[in-house]
Amino acid sequence: MAGLVDFLRRQMLPVGLLTVAGIGLMWPMPGRVMGQLPTQYIAVSAIFVCSGLLLRTDEIRAALRAWRATTWGVLSILFLTPVIGGVIAFRVPMDSAFQLGLALFVCMPTTLSSGIALTTQARGNSALALLLTVVTNLAGIFTIPFVLAAVLGTLGHVELSAWDLLVKLCLSILLPLLFGRWLRQHIRKWVDANRSRITMFSNLALISIPWMKFSESSDRLAAVALSNLLILIAAGLLVHVAFLLLNTAASRVLRLEAAQRKAVILMASQKTLPVALTVLALIPDQAVSADLKGLIAIPCITSHLGQIFVDAILATRWSTASKD
């Protein structure tokens, strides 16, 4: 029993996402009621207050010396992978909502925590991974609206107001993140002693967003064919492998040392789920209808789980090779 509890605690996010998908489909009414309230905005703020609390920036200065790796990582994460991923997403023969969801996901910055953990496991440069996380997630608040509007507008024929989305991202992500960072300075010892509990609370807040989206779109989700889902999963893996190959080739051309190369390949190939779901929640219903957002959330979730699975295998291989 203790082993099961420990497993659920460590795998809370993937297990929770799969659980709320089932609940939202089978019992959608509570999620629909919560979706009518400002619950999702409260959840988004809670996620990024927690991110600010947990953000450690002490090691960033040491990573600034790796300017070639940092420059490529930022350009790849914020500009190159969104364009490449968007082109692939709209070429895959699947539901148009899935195409939109995959295109939205690839426009996001790198992961907030899993990438750093995998880089550390792979014996990569964790300070560089932290730097890429901080820089791209802060800069992404200002670049995502314009990159997303360009990618979806050009390829997916979805009209978005980049400036309106920028204001919403600043209010929903930047301010809570800065508040959490400010708060950390005053309660650092408490935060360090309760990191696992804060992470658990953040995961619960994150899980609540797709629960509401799945509930609101339960009728349309029930009609999705299994073959469409399998194509979606394959498309997400294809996009991630393309990112891995791109960043591997670039890191070799730049002649990065092994630890930097591992950090760049992992961090520049991953995309963050919390920001993706936040952006989805902030897109106005005039651009994307509320009942469609549940379908759009599915590619974000499947792609997130797929990239973590692939990169966990990669990190384990690198870790084993380093020990030999």
PyMOL commands that set and color helices and strands:
alter all, ss='L'
color gray80, all
select helices_A, chain A and resi 2-10+12-26+29-36+39-54+60-63+67-89+96-106+114-121+126-156+162-186+188-193+195-216+218-222+226-253+258-267+273-282+290-323
alter helices_A, ss='H'
color red, helices_A
deselect
rebuild
show_as cartoon
